[in-house]
Amino acid sequence: MSPRFLTQVLYRFSTFEADPQAGELRKNGLRLRIQDQPFQILLRLLERPGQIVTREELKTTLWSVDTFVDFDNGLNMAVKRLREALGDDADHPRFIETLPRRGYRFIGQVDGRAPSASEKANDAPSLRSSLRTIGIWTVAVSFFALAVILVYRRTRSEPQRWRGPASVMTPDGIIRTPSTDVIYVLPVSAPLDVSAELTCDWRPGSRW
């Protein structure tokens, strides 16, 4: 089977399900017997529902260029076997419509369509661009997080000098400390405004 159909996407239509990866056609969950060539034709049609798939395209799908065979008769037989597996009628089709001398078209409702080869090629640049953008943002966020961690560790590990006015609560009341006194505070989990007013608690034995 052609590698272009090896995809995780399932094609669902009516009570049928085509599994490209497993190479299986199922109806109501039960596997149907179908040969490889009819199944490959079905996948090509399901890949482009509502669009014409030419006989030349199908010939290229089924046979290599160095194969010598009655292509027209072989293709007609493969399509006939496909219709038999689907219970479809060439005169009153539900799934596969014949366009004389041109090709075939899938006319049923398809769910879970996989992208075609051209769609995959068109999506590749945008995918690469998205991955590049994600990579840039990942690096930027990593550097920012590292900077935050370094600043956090620095502020957590060093005492901070108190720059605002300071007072002490003594048994005789609150007394302003001399402006020449230097006060350092140890790191705490909560953010500190070192320019605000600070009132210290007096304890027995303290000297001021």
N, C-alpha and C positions, 0 to 999 in steps of 0.2 A: 504494500500500500504506500502511496506517496506520502513523504514526511510532512507535506503542507497541511494534512488533516489530523496530525497527531496533536490534539488539543484537548484540554479538560472540558471544553464547552460541549454541552449536549444539545442536539437539535430536536425539538419536540413539535409535532404537528398531529392534529387529530388524536388518535389513540396510539400513535407511533412515537418511538424515540430512537434516534440514530446516535450512536456513541462512536465518534471517530477514533478515539484512542483504543478502545476495545475491539473496534471493527465489527460492531454488532448492531443489528436492527431489531428492536423489540416492539411488541404490540401488547399493550396492557401489562407490561412488565415481563412478558414471556419472549424469549429469544426466537427469532424467525430464521429459517434456513435461507441464505442468500449468498450467491457467489460474489467473488471479489469485484469483478468488473461492474455488475449492476450496482453494487454498493458504492463504488467510486463515482459512478454517474450520479447517484442520489446525493452524495456529498457535494459535488460540484453544483448541482441545482439548488441545494439548500443553502449553499454559501451565497448565492445571489438570487433570493426569492423575488419573483415578479420580473426578472430580467432574462433576456434570451441568452442561453449558452449554446454557442454554435456547434455544429457537428465537427468542425475542424478542431475546436478546443477539446471536445470529448475524445476525438481520435488521439490527440496528443497526450491526454490523460491516461488512456488505456494502453497505448502501444508506443514503443520507442521508434525513433526515425528509421532505424535499420531493420524494422520488422516488416516482413513481406506477408500480407494477409489481405483478404477481401474486407477492407475497412467498413464499407457501407453495410454489407450483410452482417458483419460481426457486431457493428454498433446497433443495428436494428434488432438483432437477437438479444443483446444485453439490455436494451430498453424494454423489450417485451418481457424478459424475465423480471425486471424491476417492477413493471406494472403488475405482473402476476403476484409478486410478493406483497405488494400494497393493496391488491384487490382493486386496481384502478382500471378504467375503461378508456381506450384510445379515442373512441367516438364521443364519449361523455365523461371527460376526465374530471376528477376531483383534485388531483395532485399534479400530474404531468401533462402539460399541453404540448402538442406537436405543432411546429411551424414548418410546413412543407419546404424541403430543400434548404432550410435555414438552421434549424436546431430545435431545442426544447426549452420549456419554461416551467418553473414550479409555481403553481397558482394557489396552493394552499396557504393557510396561516402558519407561520413558523415562529416559535419562541426559542430564545437562547441561541440566536444566530452568532456564529463566530466571525471575527473580522476577516475580510478577504486579504489576499496577498498584497494588493495595492493599498488597502487601508492600513495594514501593518507597516508598510513602507512609509506611508504618510505620517503615521503616529510615531515612528521611531525618533525623528528629530525633536518633537515636542516632549517625548519621554526623556531623551537625553538632557534636554534643557531643564526639565523639572528636577531630574536627579542632580544636575549641577547646582541648581538653586538650593535644593535641600542640603547639599554638601556645604555650600557657603554659609548658610544659616547655622548649620550644626557647628562649624568651626567657630563662628562668631559667638554663639551662645556658650560654647565651651570656654573661650577666652574670658568672656564676661563672668561666668561662674567662678573661674579660677581667680580673677581679680577680686570678686566679692569675698571669696574664702580667705585670701591673703589679707585684705583689709580687716576682715572680721577677727582673724587670729591676732593681728597686730594690736587692734583696739582691745581685745580681750586679755592680752598678756601683759600690757603696760599700764601702770597706774596713770590716772589723768589728773593734771593740776587744776584745782578749782579756781576759776577766775572771777566769780561773782562775790558779793559781800557775804560774810560769814558771821554767825552769832552762836552763842552757847547758852543752853538752858541750864541755869544754876539754881540752887535752893533759894537764892535771893532774886531770881527773875532772869529774863533774857538779857545777856550782855553782849554787845558787839565786840568782836575780836579785833585786835590791832590790824591795820592794813598791811603792816610789814610781815605778818605771819603768812607762811606758805602752807597750804593744805593740799594733800593729794588724796584722791579717792581710788579704791581698788575697783577693778572691773566688776560689773554686775550684768545680769541678763537683760535688764530693761535699759533702754537708751537714756542717757543723762544730758541735761542742759547745764554745762559747767559754767555758764554765765548767769544762772539764776541765783537767788538767795539761798544760803545753806544754813540751817540751824542744827547744831550738834547737841546731843544729849549729854548731860553731866553725870558722872558716876563717882562714887566715893573714891578718894585717892587721886582724882584727876587734878592737874595743875594747869593754871591758865595765867 
